[in-house]
């Protein structure tokens, strides 16, 4: 695969990626080395790193090297592939009841520090695929993203991930403060609705305060209040019963 030309490269990588042999440490190590090889084109390096996304487990050294590479301004497409591989292996490790926290730690580092906006956003959204319960450290790091990320899609993703934190009271306070400082109505909509995901009907006082700060949310607050008064408990059921899940056209910007 290192030397293959044209379509042969993708055929060989596809075979490697789906093989039992790719799980052998020496094979995975050679793929990682190729992905880190500055003598290869960035597209070929991206392919090598993508071929590792079927791994059942990554070593701490492999995770560190991928995370460091993704934060390199020159990594571009290959850095994006490294980030996606970290996220996919994290999801698989989580499904197999393994420890996802080492992957999450590296992904948050990428989500915070990578200079490439697309790579940062990929890392910011990676936890959404396996819904980890955030501990205090991970919660604090995603709060930093919520406060400092220049791209509103990243702040939106941070709000969604923070809704999975184990410290619900703290997250509601964070959302309250962030809502007041936030200028984007789409991020405010994320903070508003994910408050309900954090604490259900117990979030209604926080959501009422948000609707006072921004009157555009007053009709939405009335809808959530009514749905909870009807006995709804599960956030997904409340979400599915909303008459309009896209009141500010925020989802349209992703089309």
C-alpha positions in Angstrom: 0.0 0.0 0.0 2.9 2.4 0.6 4.0 2.1 -3.0 0.7 1.2 -4.8 -0.6 3.5 -7.5 -4.1 4.7 -8.3 -7.0 2.6 -7.2 -4.8 -0.2 -6.1 -3.9 1.9 -3.0 -7.5 2.0 -1.8 -8.1 -1.7 -2.6 -5.1 -2.7 -0.5 -6.1 -0.4 2.3 -9.7 -1.7 2.3 -8.3 -5.3 2.5 -6.0 -4.4 5.4 -8.7 -2.4 7.3 -11.1 -5.3 7.3 -8.6 -8.1 7.9 -8.0 -10.0 11.1 -4.3 -9.3 10.6 -4.7 -5.6 11.1 -5.4 -6.3 14.7 -1.9 -7.7 15.2 0.3 -5.2 17.0 3.1 -5.3 14.4 0.7 -4.6 11.5 -1.0 -1.8 13.3 2.4 -0.3 14.2 3.5 -0.3 10.6 0.3 1.4 9.5 0.8 4.1 12.2 4.4 4.6 11.1 3.3 5.1 7.5 0.7 7.6 8.7 3.5 9.5 10.5 5.9 9.3 7.6 6.6 12.8 6.2 8.0 11.2 3.1 4.6 10.1 2.0 1.9 12.4 0.5 -0.7 13.7 3.0 -3.5 11.9 1.2 -1.6 8.5 1.5 -0.9 9.2 5.2 -4.6 9.9 5.7 -5.4 6.6 4.1 -3.0 4.7 6.4 -4.4 6.4 9.5 -8.0 5.7 8.4 -7.1 2.0 8.0 -6.6 1.9 11.8 -10.2 2.8 12.6 -11.2 -0.9 12.9 -8.8 -1.4 15.8 -10.3 -2.9 18.9 -7.8 -0.9 21.0 -5.1 1.7 20.6 -2.0 1.8 22.8 -1.4 5.0 24.8 1.6 5.7 22.6 -0.5 5.4 19.4 -3.2 7.7 20.9 -0.6 10.3 21.9 1.0 10.3 18.5 -2.3 10.7 16.7 -3.4 13.5 19.0 -0.1 15.3 18.6 -0.3 14.9 14.8 -3.9 16.2 14.7 -2.7 19.4 16.4 0.0 20.0 13.8 -1.1 22.8 11.5 0.5 20.8 8.6 -1.5 17.6 9.2 -4.7 18.8 7.3 -6.5 15.8 5.8 -4.3 13.2 7.6 -4.9 15.0 11.0 -8.6 14.8 10.3 -8.3 11.0 9.6 -6.3 10.5 12.9 -9.0 12.3 14.8 -11.7 10.2 13.2 -9.8 7.0 14.0 -9.5 8.0 17.7 -13.2 8.7 17.8 -14.2 5.4 16.1 -11.9 3.3 18.3 -13.2 5.1 21.4 -16.8 4.2 20.4 -15.9 0.6 19.8 -14.0 0.4 23.1 -17.0 1.8 24.9 -19.4 -0.7 23.2 -17.1 -3.5 24.4 -17.3 -2.0 28.0 -13.7 -0.9 27.8 -12.2 2.3 29.2 -13.1 5.2 26.8 -11.5 7.9 29.0 -8.0 7.8 27.5 -9.4 8.4 24.0 -11.7 11.1 25.3 -8.8 12.8 27.0 -6.9 13.0 23.7 -9.9 14.1 21.8 -10.6 17.0 24.2 -7.0 18.1 23.7 -7.5 18.1 20.0 -10.9 19.8 20.4 -9.3 22.6 22.4 -5.9 23.1 20.7 -6.0 22.0 17.1 -5.6 25.0 14.8 -7.7 23.5 12.0 -11.4 24.3 12.6 -12.7 21.1 10.9 -10.4 18.9 13.0 -11.4 20.7 16.2 -15.1 20.2 15.4 -14.7 16.5 14.6 -13.0 16.1 18.0 -15.7 18.2 19.7 -18.5 16.0 18.3 -16.8 12.6 18.7 -18.2 12.0 22.3 -21.7 12.2 20.9 -21.4 8.8 19.3 -20.9 6.9 22.5 -22.4 9.3 25.1 -19.8 9.0 27.9 -20.7 10.4 31.3 -18.3 13.2 31.8 -16.3 13.4 35.1 -15.3 16.7 36.7 -12.1 17.1 34.7 -13.8 16.4 31.3 -16.7 18.7 32.2 -14.3 21.6 33.0 -12.5 21.1 29.7 -15.7 21.1 27.7 -16.7 24.3 29.6 -13.6 25.9 28.3 -14.6 25.0 24.7 -18.1 26.4 25.3 -16.5 29.7 26.5 -13.7 30.0 24.1 -14.4 28.2 20.8 -14.7 30.8 18.0 -16.9 28.6 15.8 -20.6 28.4 16.9 -20.9 24.8 15.7 -18.2 23.9 18.2 -20.0 25.8 21.0 -23.2 24.0 20.0 -21.4 20.6 20.2 -19.9 21.5 23.6 -23.3 22.3 25.0 -24.6 18.9 23.8 -21.7 17.0 25.3 -21.9 18.9 28.6 -25.5 17.7 28.9 -23.9 14.2 29.6 -22.0 15.5 32.6 -22.6 13.8 36.0 -22.7 17.2 37.8 -26.1 18.4 36.6 -26.4 21.4 39.0 -23.0 22.7 37.9 -23.8 22.3 34.2 -27.1 24.2 34.6 -25.1 27.1 36.2 -22.6 26.9 33.3 -25.4 27.1 30.8 -27.0 30.0 32.6 -23.8 32.0 32.4 -23.0 31.0 28.9 -26.5 31.9 27.7 -26.1 35.5 28.9 -22.7 35.9 27.2 -23.7 34.1 23.9 -24.5 36.2 20.8 -25.5 33.3 18.5 -29.2 32.5 18.7 -28.4 28.9 17.5 -26.0 28.3 20.4 -28.6 29.8 22.7 -31.1 27.3 21.4 -28.6 24.5 22.1 -28.1 25.8 25.7 -31.8 26.2 26.2 -32.9 22.7 24.9 -30.0 20.8 26.4 -30.8 22.3 29.8 -33.9 20.1 29.6 -31.7 17.1 28.7 -29.6 17.8 31.8 -32.3 18.0 34.4 -35.7 17.5 32.8 -38.5 19.5 34.4 -36.1 20.6 37.2 -34.4 22.7 34.5 -37.6 24.8 33.9 -36.5 27.7 36.3 -33.2 27.9 34.3 -35.1 27.9 31.0 -37.5 30.5 32.3 -34.6 32.8 33.2 -33.1 32.3 29.7 -36.5 33.2 28.2 -36.4 36.4 30.3 -32.9 37.3 29.0 -34.0 36.6 25.4 -37.8 37.0 24.8 -37.5 35.0 21.6 -37.5 31.9 23.8 -40.6 32.7 25.7 -43.0 30.7 23.4 -40.5 27.8 23.5 -40.5 27.9 27.3 -44.3 27.7 27.3 -44.2 24.6 25.1 -41.6 22.9 27.3 -43.6 23.8 30.5 -46.7 22.3 29.0 -45.0 19.1 27.9 -43.6 18.5 31.3 -46.9 19.4 33.0 -48.4 16.5 30.9 -46.1 14.1 32.7 -43.4 13.7 30.1 -40.1 12.7 31.7 -37.8 11.4 28.9 -36.0 14.2 27.0 -36.3 12.4 23.6 -40.0 12.1 24.0 -40.2 15.8 24.9 -38.0 16.6 21.9 -40.1 14.5 19.5 -43.3 16.2 20.7 -42.0 19.7 19.9 -44.1 21.3 17.2 -40.9 22.8 15.7 -37.5 21.4 16.4 -35.8 24.0 14.3 -37.4 27.3 15.4 -34.5 29.5 14.4 -33.4 27.7 11.2 -30.2 26.6 12.9 -30.2 23.1 11.3 -30.5 24.6 7.9 -26.9 26.0 8.1 -25.6 22.4 8.1 -27.3 21.5 4.8 
